[in-house]
Amino acid sequence: MTADDRPRVRLYSSEFCSFCFAARRLLEEVGADYEEIALDDDPELHRSIAEAAGSWSTVPMIFIGDEFVGGFAELLALHRSGRLAEMLEGAA
């Protein structure tokens, strides 16, 4: 499977968010290619992403492919269960 075949990971974040920092570190630790999008200066984008995430309004907001997986706690739970690796490989 090539990098182009893997699910796209998007991390919506805020500059001074400690949970965003932790999510970034975890994604880097597992070798995930991800795109980080800061929401600090774009309230309209923040509203739009929150709506796409089922009214989740806090950061981080993490999507793998088109699936909203939650914030840092949910990402960590996926990692601990082994499910994150499966999702990153596209086996989800």
N, C-alpha and C positions, 0 to 999 in steps of 0.2 A: 504494500500500500504506500503510495507516495504522499508527500505532505499536502498536495492538492486534493487528495481524496479524503483526508481526515476532516472531521467536523471543525468548523470555525469556532474558536472560543473568543467571546467578547466579554471584557470586564469593564463595566461602567463604574466609575469611581469618583472620588473627591480627593483633592490634594492632601488634606490633613486628616484623613480617615485611617485609623489604626487597623480596622478590619480590612480595608482595601489593601493596605501594605501587607498584611498577613496573607490575603488571597493571592496577591502578586508573588510573594515568596513561595507559596505552596505550588502555584502553577509553574514557576521556574524550577522548583525542586523536582517535579515530576516530568520536566522537559516538555511541557505543553507550549506550543506556539499560540500566542494569544495577542489580541489587539486590545489596548486599553484606551477607553474613551472617557475623558474627564467631563464631568457634568457641572463643575463649579460655575462656569460663566454662561451656561445655556439652559435656563429654566424651562424653555419650551421643549428641548430635547429630553430633559429630565422627566417632564410630564408624559411625554410620548412613550418613553421607555418604561416608566412606571405603569402605564396603562397596558403595554405589551406584556408586562410581568404580573398581570392580574392585580393591579393596584398596590404592588410592593413599592414603597417610596424611599426606603433607606438604601444606602450604598454599603458595600458593593452589590451590584446586580450582575449576576453571571449567567451568560447564555452559552450553551454548547450546541452548535448548530442552531436550529430554531427553537430549541428547548430551553426555557428558563429553569435554571437549577436552584436558584436562591442566592443567598449571601455566603459569607465565609463559613459559618457554622455548617451549612448544608454541603458546601464544597468539601469541608474537612470530613464530614460523615461519609460522603461518597468515596473519598480517598481511603478512609479506614476500612470501608467495606469491600474495596477492590473495584467497585463500580465505576469510579472515575477513570481508571485505566481502560476499562471496556468502552466507556463513552468516547474517550479520546482516540481510541482505535477504530471507532465507528461501529462497534459491535452492539451498541445499544439498540 
